[in-house]
C-alpha cells in the first residue's frame, strides 16, 4: 500500500462513478449515500425483494449491512447476494451487531454460508462473534481491539475465502495469509454514528474499481482514516466532524494522502 496506489484508485472512482448498490440500515443511509457521492461513486439504496436482483445487474458492487433487520430485508439480501455472485461483482458484508442476539448472528451466518462475500468488515467483537456464535457482544460497539480479533479474522478469511477487515484504532485487513495495518483515524470518529458502516460502503466503492480486493479494502480504510484525521483538525465536535468528513472525501488530493498515510 502506498499513497500513490490510493490516489490511483481515487482517480478511477472520480472518473468512472461506479454504481454501488447498498442494502443498509435506516440509521446510516444518509451519511453512507453522501459519503459515496463525495468520493465519486454513485449510490443506490434499493431494498424491495421485487427489484434487488435487477438493480444488482446494473451495479459495480453490492454492500450488505444488517443493521436494522427484518424478514423482508433478509429476503432482499439473499436475492441480491445471489445475483451479485452470478454477475461476479464484489459483495461487501457488514455484520452490524453480530453476537448481540441469536437472530442477528444466525442471519449473518446463513447469508455468508449461502453466498461467499468478497469482503467482511466489522469491529473486533463482530468479527469474533461470526467465528464463535457463543461470543456475546454489547451491540454495534466493540468490546475488543482489532488486534484481539486477528486470529478470528484470519480464520474467517480462510473459512469464506474472502478479505476480512477489522476496524478499530488500528485497522486490520487480511486475506488469511497476508496482513495489512492502517494506523490512520481519529478518536472522535466513533462519536459519529454510522462511520463504521460508511467504511463498508467506501470499501464497496474501491472494490468497484480495483479487482485486487485486499488492496481495495486497504486503500478504502486508509482513505477513511485520513479523511477522519483531516476533518478532525477543523472540527469542534462530532457534528462538525461529520460535515467536515464529507467535505474532505470530496476535496482529498494526492499530497494530503501521501503526507497523512500511516
Buried (B, 14 or more C-beta within 10 A) or exposed (E): BEBEBBBBBBEBBBEBBBBBBBBBBEBBBEBBBBBBBBBBBBBBBBBEBEEBBEBBEEBBBBBBBBBBBEEEBBBBBBBBBBBBBEBEBBBBBBBBBBBBBEEBBEBBBEBBEEBBBBBBBBBBBBBBBBBEBEBEBEBBEBBBBBBBBBEBBBBBBBBBEBBBBBBBBBBBBBBBEEBBBBEBBBEBBBEBBBBBBBBBBBBBBBBBBBEBBBBBBBBBBBBBBBBBBBBBEEBEEBEBBBBBBBBBBBEBEBEBBBEBBE
